[in-house]
Amino acid sequence: MTPDGEFRDPLPPRRTWLDRALGRVGGVALLVALATGGLLLVALAVVFVGLLLPVVIGAGLIAFVSLWWRVRRARRAGGPGGGSGGGSGPVRFVVIRR
């Protein structure tokens, strides 16, 4: 403390070649860690897509078979296209909006 009542700032320590070298190595290590973290996130996304793809394909296959079966039953029951077994016309879907 000075006689005026102010505090003196301590002199900053001198930077040696080791301080500069460790600063650069630390910066490179941080950059490598961030790049590795990004690659890890990309790899996890690829794994999750790989796990979910069979589920999506299976659900689509089940939906297709369900619609195909309903159209087949509707044609047999005398839907569009004439009587039983006639089935020459297209199946029409009606969408009701409210």
Order of alpha helices (4+ residues) and beta strands (2+ residues): alpha
